[in-house]
């Protein structure tokens, strides 16, 4: 049994990672005489990250800024503003835009019906303005987070 250097959990001798904390375990090496051992490295060896058996590690590819903006503007024209935010990983903002725009659409529709169509004069420009504000904000978000977008 091999004890984990991080949490002292006992693991089997053939384990490469700790079953409790996932830290890399030291490998069993054949002992060579001290005179034949190479000099100790000046820097510590890097810590191995846990990787489930049989799965290759592949980093998540960056998201596309253009797709985020297209997913914000096009569905926004049909009353579904916030889809681009959700795609970009900012789910809270996307859901708030989605709910807020749906509420605005309902309110504007009721006002348009109550005013026998006169409310549509205000409804359309305000809706287009909201789409523009959301798209500009999303564009600024993508520029502020280059680690998420390619």
N, C-alpha and C positions, 0 to 999 in steps of 0.2 A: 504494500500500500504506500502511496505517495501522498504526503501532506501538502496542501496548498500553502504557498508562502504568503498569500493575502489574507485568507480566512481560517487557515488551519484545518480545513475539512479533509478527511481521508478520501482519497480517490484510488481507483485501480491503477496498477503499474503501467498499463498500456494507454491510459487516458492522456490526451494532449491538453485538455482544458478542464478546469475545476467544474464539478457538477453543481456546486452551490453558487459561485460568483462568476464563473466564466473566464477567470484569469488563466493565462497560459501556464502550464506546468513544466517544470524542468524535465528534459528528456534524459533517459538513461544512457550514459555513454560508457564506453570501455575505458577503464582507467589506464592511463599511460604513465610511465615513470615521470617524475617531476622534471628531470633533466631534458626530456623530449617534449614537454608541453610548451606551447607558444606563450609568449608574454601576454599578460592580462591586458585586455583592451582598456584604453583610457576612458572610454565612455560606456555607460551601461547599455546593455542590449535593449532594443525597442520592445515594448510590451505587445504581445500578440492579442488581437481582438478575437472574441468568440465568434465562430462561424459554424452554423449547424452542419452536421455531416451530410454530404451529398449535394450541397447547394453552393454554387459559385457566387462570390460576392460581385455584384455589379452596381456601381453607384447610379443613383437616379439621374437621368439626363435632365439638363436644364429645360425649363418651360420656354415657350416662344412668346415674345412680347406681342407680336402681330396677332397671334391666335387669341391671346387674352383680350386685346382691343376689339377684334372682330366679334368675339363672343360677348362683349359688353354692348357694342353698338347694335348689331343686327337683331338679337332678341329684344333689346330695349325698344326698338321700333315697333315691336309687337306686344309691348307691355311686360316684358320679362327682364327688367334692368337688374344687374347684379351677377349675372352668369359669368362674366369675365373675371370678377373678383373671386368668385368661388374657384374657378379654374386656376387662378394665380396662387391659390393657397390661403387667401385671406377670407376665410369662410364667414366670419362674423360680419365683416363689412358687406360681403355679398348678400347675406341673408337680410341685413338691415335695408340695403338698397332694394332688394326684391320685394320685401313686405311694404316698405314705404312707397314704392312706385305703384304697387297694386292698390294700396289705400288711396293714393292720389288719383289713380284712374277711376276708381269707384266714385270718389267724391266729385271729380270733374264730370263724370257721366250723369250723376244725379243733378248737378247744377245745370248741365246742358239740357237735360230733360225739363227741369223746372223753368228754365228761361226760354223754352221752345227753340232751342238751337243757338241762342245768342252766346251761351257759355263756351261753345266750341271755339270762338274767336280767341279766348284766353287759354283754353285747354291745350291746343296744339303747340303754340309757341313755348308755353311753360314746360310741356313734356319734352320738346326738343332741347330746351335749355338744360333740363335735368340730365338728359342723356349726355349732352356735351360736358357738363360738370363732372359726371361720373367717369366718362372716358378720359378727361384731362387728369383727374385725380388718379385713375388707374395707371396712366402713362407715367406720372410722377412717381408712383409706387414702384413700377418696374425699373425705373432709373435708379431709385434709392436702394434697390435690393438686387445688385448684379449677381450675387451668388445664387439666386433662384432662377434667373433668366439668362438665356444664351444670346 
